[in-house]
Amino acid sequence: MSAEKNSAIDLRSEFNRLDYDKDGYITLKEFRDYHERTNKDGTAIEKAFAEIDADNDGMVTFEEFERAYKR
């Protein structure tokens, strides 16, 4: 398996870990819940989410997630 394919699988796995209700979107609540367990600052969490949520609809799709991590 190529490194690029492994990277895509890893990215999908990370997305799925954040999308704990498995609806295909990461909400701010899911994003916050995940990152608060790692003791991240609430303001930093919301800022990071806003940067990933390109269309500002309050939900991060896999495509938005992928674009953010390829920057």
Distance bins in CASP14 RR format, pairs under 12 A and 6 or more apart:
PFRMAT RR
TARGET T0000
AUTHOR 0000-0000-0000
RMODE 2
METHOD distances of the structure
MODEL  1
1 7 0 0 0 0 0 1 0 0 0 0 0
1 8 0 0 0 0 0 1 0 0 0 0 0
1 9 0 0 0 0 1 0 0 0 0 0 0
1 10 0 0 0 0 0 1 0 0 0 0 0
2 8 0 0 0 0 1 0 0 0 0 0 0
2 9 0 0 0 0 0 1 0 0 0 0 0
3 9 0 0 0 0 0 1 0 0 0 0 0
3 10 0 0 0 0 0 1 0 0 0 0 0
4 10 0 0 0 0 0 1 0 0 0 0 0
4 11 0 0 0 0 0 1 0 0 0 0 0
4 70 0 0 0 0 0 1 0 0 0 0 0
5 11 0 0 0 0 0 1 0 0 0 0 0
5 12 0 0 0 0 0 1 0 0 0 0 0
6 12 0 0 0 0 0 1 0 0 0 0 0
6 13 0 0 0 0 0 1 0 0 0 0 0
7 13 0 0 0 0 0 1 0 0 0 0 0
7 14 0 0 0 0 0 1 0 0 0 0 0
7 66 0 0 0 0 0 1 0 0 0 0 0
7 69 0 0 0 0 1 0 0 0 0 0 0
7 70 0 0 0 0 1 0 0 0 0 0 0
8 14 0 0 0 0 0 1 0 0 0 0 0
8 15 0 0 0 0 0 1 0 0 0 0 0
8 62 0 0 0 0 0 1 0 0 0 0 0
8 65 0 0 0 0 0 1 0 0 0 0 0
8 66 0 0 0 0 1 0 0 0 0 0 0
8 69 0 0 0 0 0 1 0 0 0 0 0
8 70 0 0 0 0 0 1 0 0 0 0 0
9 15 0 0 0 0 0 1 0 0 0 0 0
9 16 0 0 0 0 0 1 0 0 0 0 0
10 16 0 0 0 0 0 1 0 0 0 0 0
10 17 0 0 0 0 0 1 0 0 0 0 0
10 66 0 0 0 0 0 1 0 0 0 0 0
10 69 0 0 0 0 1 0 0 0 0 0 0
11 17 0 0 0 0 0 1 0 0 0 0 0
11 18 0 0 0 0 0 1 0 0 0 0 0
11 62 0 0 0 0 1 0 0 0 0 0 0
11 63 0 0 0 0 0 1 0 0 0 0 0
11 64 0 0 0 0 0 1 0 0 0 0 0
11 65 1 0 0 1 0 0 0 0 0 0 0
11 66 1 0 1 0 0 0 0 0 0 0 0
11 67 0 0 0 0 0 1 0 0 0 0 0
11 68 0 0 0 0 0 1 0 0 0 0 0
11 69 1 0 0 1 0 0 0 0 0 0 0
11 70 0 0 0 0 1 0 0 0 0 0 0
12 18 0 0 0 0 0 1 0 0 0 0 0
12 19 0 0 0 0 0 1 0 0 0 0 0
12 24 0 0 0 0 0 1 0 0 0 0 0
12 62 1 0 0 1 0 0 0 0 0 0 0
12 63 0 0 0 0 0 1 0 0 0 0 0
12 65 0 0 0 0 1 0 0 0 0 0 0
12 66 0 0 0 0 1 0 0 0 0 0 0
12 69 0 0 0 0 0 1 0 0 0 0 0
13 19 0 0 0 0 0 1 0 0 0 0 0
13 62 0 0 0 0 0 1 0 0 0 0 0
13 65 0 0 0 0 0 1 0 0 0 0 0
14 26 0 0 0 0 0 1 0 0 0 0 0
14 31 0 0 0 0 0 1 0 0 0 0 0
14 34 0 0 0 0 1 0 0 0 0 0 0
14 60 0 0 0 0 0 1 0 0 0 0 0
14 62 0 0 0 0 0 1 0 0 0 0 0
14 65 0 0 0 0 1 0 0 0 0 0 0
14 66 0 0 0 0 0 1 0 0 0 0 0
14 68 0 0 0 0 0 1 0 0 0 0 0
14 69 0 0 0 0 1 0 0 0 0 0 0
15 22 0 0 0 0 0 1 0 0 0 0 0
15 23 0 0 0 0 0 1 0 0 0 0 0
15 24 0 0 0 0 1 0 0 0 0 0 0
15 25 0 0 0 0 1 0 0 0 0 0 0
15 26 1 0 0 1 0 0 0 0 0 0 0
15 30 0 0 0 0 0 1 0 0 0 0 0
15 31 0 0 0 0 0 1 0 0 0 0 0
15 34 0 0 0 0 0 1 0 0 0 0 0
15 52 0 0 0 0 0 1 0 0 0 0 0
15 60 0 0 0 0 1 0 0 0 0 0 0
15 61 0 0 0 0 1 0 0 0 0 0 0
15 62 1 0 1 0 0 0 0 0 0 0 0
15 63 0 0 0 0 0 1 0 0 0 0 0
15 64 0 0 0 0 1 0 0 0 0 0 0
15 65 1 0 1 0 0 0 0 0 0 0 0
15 66 1 0 0 1 0 0 0 0 0 0 0
15 67 0 0 0 0 0 1 0 0 0 0 0
15 68 0 0 0 0 0 1 0 0 0 0 0
15 69 0 0 0 0 1 0 0 0 0 0 0
16 22 1 0 0 1 0 0 0 0 0 0 0
16 23 0 0 0 0 0 1 0 0 0 0 0
16 24 0 0 0 0 1 0 0 0 0 0 0
16 25 0 0 0 0 0 1 0 0 0 0 0
16 26 0 0 0 0 1 0 0 0 0 0 0
16 30 0 0 0 0 0 1 0 0 0 0 0
16 34 0 0 0 0 0 1 0 0 0 0 0
16 62 0 0 0 0 1 0 0 0 0 0 0
16 65 0 0 0 0 0 1 0 0 0 0 0
17 26 0 0 0 0 1 0 0 0 0 0 0
17 30 0 0 0 0 1 0 0 0 0 0 0
17 31 0 0 0 0 0 1 0 0 0 0 0
17 33 0 0 0 0 0 1 0 0 0 0 0
17 34 1 0 0 1 0 0 0 0 0 0 0
17 35 0 0 0 0 0 1 0 0 0 0 0
17 37 0 0 0 0 0 1 0 0 0 0 0
17 65 0 0 0 0 0 1 0 0 0 0 0
18 24 0 0 0 0 0 1 0 0 0 0 0
18 25 0 0 0 0 1 0 0 0 0 0 0
18 26 1 0 1 0 0 0 0 0 0 0 0
18 27 0 0 0 0 1 0 0 0 0 0 0
18 28 0 0 0 0 0 1 0 0 0 0 0
18 29 0 0 0 0 0 1 0 0 0 0 0
18 30 1 0 1 0 0 0 0 0 0 0 0
18 31 1 0 0 1 0 0 0 0 0 0 0
18 32 0 0 0 0 0 1 0 0 0 0 0
18 33 0 0 0 0 1 0 0 0 0 0 0
18 34 1 0 1 0 0 0 0 0 0 0 0
18 35 0 0 0 0 1 0 0 0 0 0 0
18 37 0 0 0 0 0 1 0 0 0 0 0
18 38 0 0 0 0 0 1 0 0 0 0 0
18 45 0 0 0 0 0 1 0 0 0 0 0
18 48 0 0 0 0 0 1 0 0 0 0 0
18 49 0 0 0 0 0 1 0 0 0 0 0
18 52 0 0 0 0 0 1 0 0 0 0 0
18 59 0 0 0 0 0 1 0 0 0 0 0
18 60 0 0 0 0 1 0 0 0 0 0 0
18 61 0 0 0 0 0 1 0 0 0 0 0
18 62 0 0 0 0 0 1 0 0 0 0 0
18 64 0 0 0 0 0 1 0 0 0 0 0
18 65 0 0 0 0 1 0 0 0 0 0 0
18 68 0 0 0 0 0 1 0 0 0 0 0
18 69 0 0 0 0 0 1 0 0 0 0 0
19 25 1 0 0 1 0 0 0 0 0 0 0
19 26 1 0 1 0 0 0 0 0 0 0 0
19 27 0 0 0 0 1 0 0 0 0 0 0
19 29 0 0 0 0 0 1 0 0 0 0 0
19 30 1 0 0 1 0 0 0 0 0 0 0
19 31 0 0 0 0 1 0 0 0 0 0 0
19 33 0 0 0 0 0 1 0 0 0 0 0
19 34 0 0 0 0 1 0 0 0 0 0 0
19 59 0 0 0 0 1 0 0 0 0 0 0
19 60 0 0 0 0 1 0 0 0 0 0 0
19 61 0 0 0 0 1 0 0 0 0 0 0
19 62 0 0 0 0 1 0 0 0 0 0 0
19 65 0 0 0 0 1 0 0 0 0 0 0
20 26 0 0 0 0 1 0 0 0 0 0 0
20 27 0 0 0 0 1 0 0 0 0 0 0
20 29 0 0 0 0 1 0 0 0 0 0 0
20 30 1 0 1 0 0 0 0 0 0 0 0
20 31 0 0 0 0 0 1 0 0 0 0 0
20 32 0 0 0 0 0 1 0 0 0 0 0
20 33 1 0 0 1 0 0 0 0 0 0 0
20 34 1 0 0 1 0 0 0 0 0 0 0
20 37 0 0 0 0 0 1 0 0 0 0 0
21 27 0 0 0 0 1 0 0 0 0 0 0
21 29 0 0 0 0 1 0 0 0 0 0 0
21 30 1 0 0 1 0 0 0 0 0 0 0
21 33 0 0 0 0 0 1 0 0 0 0 0
21 59 0 0 0 0 0 1 0 0 0 0 0
22 30 0 0 0 0 0 1 0 0 0 0 0
23 29 0 0 0 0 0 1 0 0 0 0 0
23 30 0 0 0 0 1 0 0 0 0 0 0
23 59 0 0 0 0 1 0 0 0 0 0 0
23 60 0 0 0 0 0 1 0 0 0 0 0
23 61 0 0 0 0 0 1 0 0 0 0 0
23 62 0 0 0 0 0 1 0 0 0 0 0
24 30 0 0 0 0 0 1 0 0 0 0 0
24 59 0 0 0 0 1 0 0 0 0 0 0
24 60 0 0 0 0 1 0 0 0 0 0 0
24 61 1 0 0 1 0 0 0 0 0 0 0
24 62 1 0 0 1 0 0 0 0 0 0 0
24 63 0 0 0 0 0 1 0 0 0 0 0
24 64 0 0 0 0 0 1 0 0 0 0 0
24 65 0 0 0 0 0 1 0 0 0 0 0
25 31 0 0 0 0 0 1 0 0 0 0 0
25 49 0 0 0 0 0 1 0 0 0 0 0
25 52 0 0 0 0 0 1 0 0 0 0 0
25 53 0 0 0 0 1 0 0 0 0 0 0
25 55 0 0 0 0 0 1 0 0 0 0 0
25 57 0 0 0 0 1 0 0 0 0 0 0
25 58 0 0 0 0 1 0 0 0 0 0 0
25 59 1 1 0 0 0 0 0 0 0 0 0
25 60 1 0 0 1 0 0 0 0 0 0 0
25 61 1 0 0 1 0 0 0 0 0 0 0
25 62 0 0 0 0 1 0 0 0 0 0 0
25 63 0 0 0 0 0 1 0 0 0 0 0
25 64 0 0 0 0 1 0 0 0 0 0 0
25 65 0 0 0 0 1 0 0 0 0 0 0
26 32 0 0 0 0 0 1 0 0 0 0 0
26 33 0 0 0 0 0 1 0 0 0 0 0
26 34 0 0 0 0 1 0 0 0 0 0 0
26 35 0 0 0 0 0 1 0 0 0 0 0
26 45 0 0 0 0 0 1 0 0 0 0 0
26 48 0 0 0 0 0 1 0 0 0 0 0
26 49 0 0 0 0 1 0 0 0 0 0 0
26 52 0 0 0 0 1 0 0 0 0 0 0
26 53 0 0 0 0 1 0 0 0 0 0 0
26 57 0 0 0 0 0 1 0 0 0 0 0
26 58 0 0 0 0 1 0 0 0 0 0 0
26 59 1 0 0 1 0 0 0 0 0 0 0
26 60 1 0 1 0 0 0 0 0 0 0 0
26 61 0 0 0 0 1 0 0 0 0 0 0
26 62 0 0 0 0 1 0 0 0 0 0 0
26 63 0 0 0 0 0 1 0 0 0 0 0
26 64 0 0 0 0 1 0 0 0 0 0 0
26 65 1 0 0 1 0 0 0 0 0 0 0
26 66 0 0 0 0 0 1 0 0 0 0 0
26 68 0 0 0 0 0 1 0 0 0 0 0
27 33 0 0 0 0 1 0 0 0 0 0 0
27 34 0 0 0 0 0 1 0 0 0 0 0
27 49 0 0 0 0 1 0 0 0 0 0 0
27 52 0 0 0 0 0 1 0 0 0 0 0
27 53 0 0 0 0 1 0 0 0 0 0 0
27 57 0 0 0 0 0 1 0 0 0 0 0
27 58 1 0 0 1 0 0 0 0 0 0 0
27 59 1 0 1 0 0 0 0 0 0 0 0
27 60 1 0 0 1 0 0 0 0 0 0 0
27 61 0 0 0 0 0 1 0 0 0 0 0
28 34 0 0 0 0 0 1 0 0 0 0 0
28 35 0 0 0 0 0 1 0 0 0 0 0
28 36 0 0 0 0 0 1 0 0 0 0 0
28 42 0 0 0 0 0 1 0 0 0 0 0
28 45 0 0 0 0 1 0 0 0 0 0 0
28 46 1 0 0 1 0 0 0 0 0 0 0
28 47 0 0 0 0 0 1 0 0 0 0 0
28 48 0 0 0 0 0 1 0 0 0 0 0
28 49 1 0 1 0 0 0 0 0 0 0 0
28 50 0 0 0 0 1 0 0 0 0 0 0
28 52 0 0 0 0 0 1 0 0 0 0 0
28 53 0 0 0 0 1 0 0 0 0 0 0
28 56 0 0 0 0 0 1 0 0 0 0 0
28 57 0 0 0 0 0 1 0 0 0 0 0
28 58 1 0 0 1 0 0 0 0 0 0 0
28 59 0 0 0 0 1 0 0 0 0 0 0
28 60 0 0 0 0 1 0 0 0 0 0 0
29 35 0 0 0 0 0 1 0 0 0 0 0
29 36 0 0 0 0 0 1 0 0 0 0 0
29 45 0 0 0 0 0 1 0 0 0 0 0
29 46 0 0 0 0 0 1 0 0 0 0 0
29 49 0 0 0 0 1 0 0 0 0 0 0
29 58 0 0 0 0 1 0 0 0 0 0 0
29 59 0 0 0 0 0 1 0 0 0 0 0
29 60 0 0 0 0 0 1 0 0 0 0 0
30 36 0 0 0 0 0 1 0 0 0 0 0
30 37 0 0 0 0 0 1 0 0 0 0 0
30 45 0 0 0 0 0 1 0 0 0 0 0
30 49 0 0 0 0 1 0 0 0 0 0 0
30 52 0 0 0 0 0 1 0 0 0 0 0
30 58 0 0 0 0 0 1 0 0 0 0 0
30 59 0 0 0 0 1 0 0 0 0 0 0
30 60 0 0 0 0 1 0 0 0 0 0 0
30 65 0 0 0 0 0 1 0 0 0 0 0
31 37 0 0 0 0 0 1 0 0 0 0 0
31 38 0 0 0 0 0 1 0 0 0 0 0
31 40 0 0 0 0 1 0 0 0 0 0 0
31 42 0 0 0 0 0 1 0 0 0 0 0
31 44 0 0 0 0 0 1 0 0 0 0 0
31 45 1 0 0 1 0 0 0 0 0 0 0
31 46 0 0 0 0 1 0 0 0 0 0 0
31 47 0 0 0 0 0 1 0 0 0 0 0
31 48 1 0 0 1 0 0 0 0 0 0 0
31 49 1 0 1 0 0 0 0 0 0 0 0
31 50 0 0 0 0 0 1 0 0 0 0 0
31 51 0 0 0 0 0 1 0 0 0 0 0
31 52 0 0 0 0 1 0 0 0 0 0 0
31 53 0 0 0 0 1 0 0 0 0 0 0
31 58 0 0 0 0 1 0 0 0 0 0 0
31 59 0 0 0 0 1 0 0 0 0 0 0
31 60 1 0 0 1 0 0 0 0 0 0 0
31 64 0 0 0 0 0 1 0 0 0 0 0
31 65 0 0 0 0 0 1 0 0 0 0 0
31 68 0 0 0 0 0 1 0 0 0 0 0
32 38 0 0 0 0 0 1 0 0 0 0 0
32 40 0 0 0 0 1 0 0 0 0 0 0
32 41 0 0 0 0 0 1 0 0 0 0 0
32 42 1 0 0 1 0 0 0 0 0 0 0
32 43 0 0 0 0 0 1 0 0 0 0 0
32 44 0 0 0 0 0 1 0 0 0 0 0
32 45 1 0 1 0 0 0 0 0 0 0 0
32 46 1 0 0 1 0 0 0 0 0 0 0
32 47 0 0 0 0 0 1 0 0 0 0 0
32 48 0 0 0 0 0 1 0 0 0 0 0
32 49 1 0 0 1 0 0 0 0 0 0 0
32 50 0 0 0 0 0 1 0 0 0 0 0
32 58 0 0 0 0 0 1 0 0 0 0 0
33 40 0 0 0 0 0 1 0 0 0 0 0
33 42 0 0 0 0 0 1 0 0 0 0 0
33 45 0 0 0 0 1 0 0 0 0 0 0
33 49 0 0 0 0 0 1 0 0 0 0 0
34 40 0 0 0 0 1 0 0 0 0 0 0
34 45 0 0 0 0 1 0 0 0 0 0 0
34 48 0 0 0 0 0 1 0 0 0 0 0
34 49 0 0 0 0 0 1 0 0 0 0 0
34 60 0 0 0 0 0 1 0 0 0 0 0
35 41 0 0 0 0 1 0 0 0 0 0 0
35 42 1 0 0 1 0 0 0 0 0 0 0
35 43 0 0 0 0 0 1 0 0 0 0 0
35 44 0 0 0 0 1 0 0 0 0 0 0
35 45 1 0 1 0 0 0 0 0 0 0 0
35 46 0 0 0 0 1 0 0 0 0 0 0
35 47 0 0 0 0 0 1 0 0 0 0 0
35 48 1 0 0 1 0 0 0 0 0 0 0
35 49 0 0 0 0 1 0 0 0 0 0 0
35 52 0 0 0 0 0 1 0 0 0 0 0
36 42 1 0 0 1 0 0 0 0 0 0 0
36 44 0 0 0 0 0 1 0 0 0 0 0
36 45 1 0 0 1 0 0 0 0 0 0 0
36 46 0 0 0 0 0 1 0 0 0 0 0
37 45 0 0 0 0 0 1 0 0 0 0 0
38 44 0 0 0 0 0 1 0 0 0 0 0
38 45 0 0 0 0 1 0 0 0 0 0 0
38 48 0 0 0 0 0 1 0 0 0 0 0
39 45 0 0 0 0 0 1 0 0 0 0 0
40 46 0 0 0 0 0 1 0 0 0 0 0
40 47 0 0 0 0 0 1 0 0 0 0 0
40 48 0 0 0 0 1 0 0 0 0 0 0
40 49 0 0 0 0 0 1 0 0 0 0 0
41 47 0 0 0 0 1 0 0 0 0 0 0
41 48 0 0 0 0 0 1 0 0 0 0 0
42 48 0 0 0 0 1 0 0 0 0 0 0
42 49 0 0 0 0 1 0 0 0 0 0 0
43 49 0 0 0 0 0 1 0 0 0 0 0
43 50 0 0 0 0 0 1 0 0 0 0 0
44 50 0 0 0 0 0 1 0 0 0 0 0
44 51 0 0 0 0 0 1 0 0 0 0 0
45 51 0 0 0 0 0 1 0 0 0 0 0
45 52 0 0 0 0 0 1 0 0 0 0 0
46 52 0 0 0 0 0 1 0 0 0 0 0
46 53 0 0 0 0 0 1 0 0 0 0 0
46 58 0 0 0 0 0 1 0 0 0 0 0
47 53 0 0 0 0 0 1 0 0 0 0 0
48 60 0 0 0 0 0 1 0 0 0 0 0
48 65 0 0 0 0 0 1 0 0 0 0 0
48 68 0 0 0 0 1 0 0 0 0 0 0
48 69 0 0 0 0 0 1 0 0 0 0 0
49 56 0 0 0 0 0 1 0 0 0 0 0
49 57 0 0 0 0 0 1 0 0 0 0 0
49 58 1 0 0 1 0 0 0 0 0 0 0
49 59 0 0 0 0 1 0 0 0 0 0 0
49 60 1 0 0 1 0 0 0 0 0 0 0
49 64 0 0 0 0 0 1 0 0 0 0 0
49 65 0 0 0 0 0 1 0 0 0 0 0
49 68 0 0 0 0 1 0 0 0 0 0 0
50 56 1 0 0 1 0 0 0 0 0 0 0
50 57 0 0 0 0 0 1 0 0 0 0 0
50 58 0 0 0 0 1 0 0 0 0 0 0
50 60 0 0 0 0 0 1 0 0 0 0 0
50 64 0 0 0 0 0 1 0 0 0 0 0
50 68 0 0 0 0 0 1 0 0 0 0 0
51 60 0 0 0 0 0 1 0 0 0 0 0
51 64 0 0 0 0 1 0 0 0 0 0 0
51 65 0 0 0 0 0 1 0 0 0 0 0
51 67 0 0 0 0 0 1 0 0 0 0 0
51 68 1 0 0 1 0 0 0 0 0 0 0
51 69 0 0 0 0 0 1 0 0 0 0 0
51 71 0 0 0 0 1 0 0 0 0 0 0
52 58 0 0 0 0 0 1 0 0 0 0 0
52 59 0 0 0 0 0 1 0 0 0 0 0
52 60 1 0 1 0 0 0 0 0 0 0 0
52 61 0 0 0 0 1 0 0 0 0 0 0
52 62 0 0 0 0 0 1 0 0 0 0 0
52 63 0 0 0 0 0 1 0 0 0 0 0
52 64 1 0 1 0 0 0 0 0 0 0 0
52 65 1 0 0 1 0 0 0 0 0 0 0
52 66 0 0 0 0 1 0 0 0 0 0 0
52 67 0 0 0 0 1 0 0 0 0 0 0
52 68 1 0 1 0 0 0 0 0 0 0 0
52 69 0 0 0 0 1 0 0 0 0 0 0
52 70 0 0 0 0 0 1 0 0 0 0 0
52 71 0 0 0 0 1 0 0 0 0 0 0
53 59 1 0 0 1 0 0 0 0 0 0 0
53 60 1 0 1 0 0 0 0 0 0 0 0
53 61 0 0 0 0 1 0 0 0 0 0 0
53 63 0 0 0 0 0 1 0 0 0 0 0
53 64 1 0 0 1 0 0 0 0 0 0 0
53 65 0 0 0 0 1 0 0 0 0 0 0
53 67 0 0 0 0 0 1 0 0 0 0 0
53 68 0 0 0 0 1 0 0 0 0 0 0
54 60 0 0 0 0 1 0 0 0 0 0 0
54 61 0 0 0 0 1 0 0 0 0 0 0
54 63 0 0 0 0 1 0 0 0 0 0 0
54 64 1 0 1 0 0 0 0 0 0 0 0
54 65 0 0 0 0 1 0 0 0 0 0 0
54 66 0 0 0 0 0 1 0 0 0 0 0
54 67 1 0 0 1 0 0 0 0 0 0 0
54 68 1 0 0 1 0 0 0 0 0 0 0
54 71 0 0 0 0 0 1 0 0 0 0 0
55 61 0 0 0 0 1 0 0 0 0 0 0
55 63 0 0 0 0 0 1 0 0 0 0 0
55 64 1 0 0 1 0 0 0 0 0 0 0
55 67 0 0 0 0 0 1 0 0 0 0 0
56 64 0 0 0 0 0 1 0 0 0 0 0
57 64 0 0 0 0 1 0 0 0 0 0 0
58 64 0 0 0 0 0 1 0 0 0 0 0
59 65 0 0 0 0 0 1 0 0 0 0 0
60 66 0 0 0 0 0 1 0 0 0 0 0
60 67 0 0 0 0 0 1 0 0 0 0 0
60 68 0 0 0 0 1 0 0 0 0 0 0
60 69 0 0 0 0 0 1 0 0 0 0 0
61 67 0 0 0 0 1 0 0 0 0 0 0
61 68 0 0 0 0 0 1 0 0 0 0 0
62 68 0 0 0 0 0 1 0 0 0 0 0
62 69 0 0 0 0 0 1 0 0 0 0 0
63 69 0 0 0 0 0 1 0 0 0 0 0
63 70 0 0 0 0 0 1 0 0 0 0 0
64 70 0 0 0 0 0 1 0 0 0 0 0
64 71 0 0 0 0 0 1 0 0 0 0 0
65 71 0 0 0 0 0 1 0 0 0 0 0
END
